[in-house]
Structure formats: C-alpha cells, structure tokens
Amino acid sequence: MGLFEKVLTVNEGINQSRTEPNAYLIDIRSKEFFQAGHVKGAINIPIDRLDLIEHRIKDKSSHLFLIGSYSCRIQKAKKALKKMGYTNITLSGNMEEHYGLLAKGK
C-alpha cells in the first residue's frame, strides 16, 4: 500500500462495483451501523469478523470494494484481507460521505 494510494469516493466505489464482473461491495462497519443504513447490495462483513469473508467470497481474485466509516478504517481491513490472500481490493471511502438512498435492516 503506497503512501499516496488513491481512495475512491463511496459513490465511485458503488458505481464501479455494480458495473464490473466478479466484484463485491463490502461494508466493514458493525452490524448495527449496517442495519441502520447501508447501500443496497452491499455485503456486511464487520472489520472484526473479516475471517467470515472466506465463507462468502471464495475466489480470492474477486474485486472487493471496501466501504468503511471514519471510526472503522478501510486501510486496516485491506491489510487484513491481503494477508488472507485477496489480491484485488479497492478502498471506496466512508459512509459518512455517501449521498443517495440507503436500505435499512439486513
């Protein structure tokens, strides 16, 4: 991870994840924050449970677009996912910067 790594805005990450094959939008916030409001189609895998991703996304070359929050750093999640063998990870901003409709609940 470079010092000046590009981080997409949350809306750029959402758009790219929806148009790219074999791509997933991963929301690493807690279950409670996710249920209070999230991007439709996002998968919630809290940062403290990233080990669960291997059950949901077996192809480690899949493109993962990570969404976090100001209190839940996506850089930390990227480092952990790289350690697990995932190779195609894009940092996609924080939900506090999202504009648009949100889904509620699971």
N, C-alpha and C positions, 0 to 999 in steps of 0.2 A: 504494500500500500504506500503510494508516494505521498510526499508532503503536501502536494497540491492536487490531490485526487479530485476529479470532478464529481460533484454530488448533484443529481437531478433534483428538480423541484418535485414535490409529491405528485403534482398533476402530470408532469412529464413522465414520471415513473409509471403512473397508472396507464397513461395512453400507450406507452411503449409495451407494457406487459400485455395489453389487450390486442396488440397487432402483431406480436412476434410469436411464432410457433414454439412450443415447448418452454413457455415462460410462465412464471408464477409470481403473484404479488403477495409478499409475506409481510404481515403486520406483526411486529415483535413486541407490541405493547401488552400489558397484562390483560387477562380475560375480561376483567371488569371494565377497563377502558375501551376494549374492543366492542363489548356488548353495548356500551353507552353510545357508540357511533363509529362506524367504520365504512370503508369503501366496499361497495357491493362486489363480490367475487374475490375479495382478499381472503387469505388463509391466516388464521391467528395461530401463531406459534410463539408464545411469550419467550423473551430473551433468556429467562431462567429455565426454560424447558426446550431449548433448541435441539436436544437429543431426539425429540419426537419427530423432527423433520424426516429422519431416515425411514420412518414408517409411512409417511405421506408421499415423499418425493424420492423415489429410489434411484432415478437417473441423475447422477452427480454432475452431469454436464448441462442439466436444465438451467435456463437463465432465471435467476432469482432476483427479483426487485424488492429490496428491503425498505419498509416504512417503519419509522420509529416515532419518538417524541423527544422533546427537549430533555426529559428525565430518563429516557431509555435510548442510549446511544447506538446507532446503527453500525458505527465503526467497530465496536466491540463484538457485535453479532457477526459481522463479516469475518472478522479474525477467527472466531469460533467455528464458523461454517467452513472456512478454508481448511482448518485443522481436521475437520471431518471428511475432507476430500471434495467438497463442492468447488467447482472451478470458475463458474460464470456468475458473478454476483455484482449487482449494481446498487449503489446507495441511492435511495429515492426520497430523501427528505423526511420531514416531520409532519405529523398530522395537524399540528397547530397552524401550519401554513396551507392546509388544504382549503380549497374553495369548491363548493359543489355539494350535491346531495349526499347524505350519509344513510346507511342502513343501520338499524338497531337490532339488538338481540344477537343470536348466533349467526 
